[in-house]
C-alpha cells in the first residue's frame, strides 16, 4: 500500500493516482482505457509544454513506442 502511494507521484508508475494526474493536466479521464495508455497520454501532455525540438519530438515518440527514433529533417521543405 505504501509502495502504491509513492508510485502515484510518478505518472509512469501511477495506478489509482492516474485520475489525479489527468485532472491536473486537464485530460478527460476515461477508465475504459488501459493503464499504460492513460500513462502515455499523461506523459505526452507533460512533454508537450516544451519548445518543439528534435529531442522533444523523439522523447514524445519514445513514450508511445519504447523504441529507437530517427527523425529526418527536410528544412528546405519546412518539415521533418
Buried (B, 14 or more C-beta within 10 A) or exposed (E): EEEEEEBBEEBEEBEEBBBBBBEEBEBEEEEEEEEEEBBBBBBBBBBEEEEEEEEBBEBBBBBEEEEEEEEEEEEEEEEE
